[in-house]
Amino acid sequence: MLLNSRAQTASATRRAGAYRRPARSCRMVVVAAAGREDYLLRSLSEGAEVSVLVVDGTQLVAEAKRRHKLAPTATAAMGRTLLGALLMGSFRKEDEQVQITFQGNGPAGSILAIADTRGNVKGKINNPAADPPLRPDGKLNVGGAVGQGVLAVVRSHPLEPQPYTGMVPIVSGEVAEDLANYLVDSEQTNSALGLGVALDRDCNVKSAGGWLVQILPFCSEETLVQLEQNLTTMPSITAMLNEGMSPEAVTERILQGLGVMPGAERVVPKYGPCEEETLKKRMIRAVASLGKKEVADIIAQEGKLEVTCDLCQQTYNFSQGEVDAYLDAQRSEREEEEEEEQAEAVEEVSAPLSSNTSSA
């Protein structure tokens, strides 16, 4: 499934992401899986030859489904992308951020996920109603929803001058296989990746999770053989979560025969929301760019001016007074800046004159 060839990696990720689709006649009741705590666990094998990240993101994907009002296949596609970004973005350099974009020609349109090292993740899908017919094997057709196109991954850090961007063709649209292919082709990372989202008969998120295995330097051939055997014989991530297995238990299954080093690190993932104060400032800036007259026209026609964030789906209403106050404040700031610039210009002109006078 992984490690020695791309074909093995693809085979493994296809198997790991497999799950059965609920009936189309499902009742659209939004209820998150009860009694399950989301968290991401990073562990090392006893010999420090293999790094394993496992996440149970059931509540996170359920929250994304609720916020974006996602159809079943759109839930699976966006859920896998969010979980993939979470696994690829966690435990990196502090303040690093990873952005994953599937730009396919399928009915889902583009799918975006952004994650940071602290477990925060958010995203969007162009068509939340995307729900193509089932595959011949009766499973959700995520690959058909995504289609063919380009996968882009951007890693950025505030202290680095330029972000790192990698682009690869979409291999299958099943998300896990595509991300595994990206890690091999673009980042030259010897790794394997599995993702899964399972829904119940009411189209609620029953389980959602993933794992990322990375081979560390000086890993022995014996360890690789054992690891490959473990990955190719274990159940899918959703099957293990549905059986009540924790990320610790999944890690032990992945590292069976290799042992798990004590001291695993744990992160609690969270879907959005965007930072409230920053989001409101960004929104009112966008609203104010329309101008007072257009804002007044919209409020007169609609009774309100409502703005929704594409990523976290948080909505705010802005009044004419708020927009006017923002524009007035911006005008005052500009006038103050102009006055300061004029004062500095006068000082720069005065300084040489004073110097010439004193020397005379």
Buried (B, 14 or more C-beta within 10 A) or exposed (E): BBBEEBEBBBBBBBBBBBBEBBEEEBEEEEEBBEEBEBBBBBBBBEBEBBBBBBBBBBBBBBBBBBBBEBBBBBBBBBBBBBBBBBBBBBBBEEEBBBBBBBBBEBBBBBBBBBBBBBBBBBBBBBBBEBBBEBEEEEBBBBBBBBBEBEBBBBBBBEEEEEEBEBBBEBBBBBBBBBBBBBBBBBBEBBBBBBBBBBBBEBBBBBBBBBBBBBBBEEBEEEBBEBBBEBBBEBBBBBBBBBEEBBBBBBBBBBBBEBEBBEEBEEBEBBBBBBEEEEBBEBBBEEBBEBEEEEBBEBBEEEEEBEBEBEBBBBEBEBEBEBBBEBBEEEEEEEEEEEEEEEEEEEEEEEEEEEEEEEEE
